[in-house]
Amino acid sequence: MIGFLTVFAAALSGYADIGVWAIAASALALAALSQAEYGFLYKRAREGGHVDAAQSTAMHSLANALLASGGAYVAGLALRLL
């Protein structure tokens, strides 16, 4: 639910034309939620010797958060322009 509200806030930011920094703030919030939920798995992977896999997964999570936040922002901006 918190993740949905974060993406919704990014869309509202685009609609209100707040600024592009809202994408980064929303992406960081989504990445922090992912870390809070799956952080123990990252830790287990690092302790098990899978450091590259854990780091790659964390970076992919951040990239997905950026894509979701950016898409929501652009959708809100497009809705404003309609």
N, C-alpha and C positions, 0 to 999 in steps of 0.2 A: 504494500500500500504506500509506503514511504517513497519507493522508487517511482511509482506512478505519479505521486504528487510532485516529485522532483522534475519529471519530464513535463508535467502539466505547467509547472512554474516556468520552465524554459519556453514553452509555447506562449504563455502569457507575456513573457518578456519580449518575445518577438512581436507579439500583437501590440504591445505598448511601445515598441521601438526603444527599449531601454539601452541596449548596447550589446556589442558582440561579446563583451566580457561575461555576460550571463551564460553563454555556452560553456565557458571554462568553469564557472562556478557550479553549474549543474552537473557537468562531467565529473568534477572532483567529488561532488556529493554522491553521485552514483558509484564511483569507484570506491569511496569510503564505505558505502553500504555493502558492496561486494566483498571488501576486505573484512568487514565485521561479520558477514555471514559465512564466508569460506576461508577465513584466515587460518583456521586450524589445519585445513588441507594443504595450504601453501607451506605451513611450518613442517608438516609431516613429510611433504615432498622434499624440502630442503634437507631435513634430517636424514632422509633415506638416500641422499646422494643425487637427487634429481633437481639440482639447482637450476640448470638451464630450462627445464620444462616448467618449473615453478615461476621463473622470471618471465618466460615467454607467455605463460597463461595470464600473469598479472598485466603485462603490456597489452595483450589482446583484450583483456577486460577494460582497460583504460581506453583503448581504441574504440571498442563498442560503446562505451559511455559517451565518448566524443561524438560518434556518429548519431547516437540516439538524441543527444542534446542539440546537436546541430540541425538534425532533421526536424525536431520539434520547434526550434527557433525559426527556421525557414518557413515551416508550415504556418506558424503564428503570424509571421511577417506577410506571407502571401494572403492569408485571410484578412489581414488589415488592409491590404491593397485592393481587395475585391470590393 
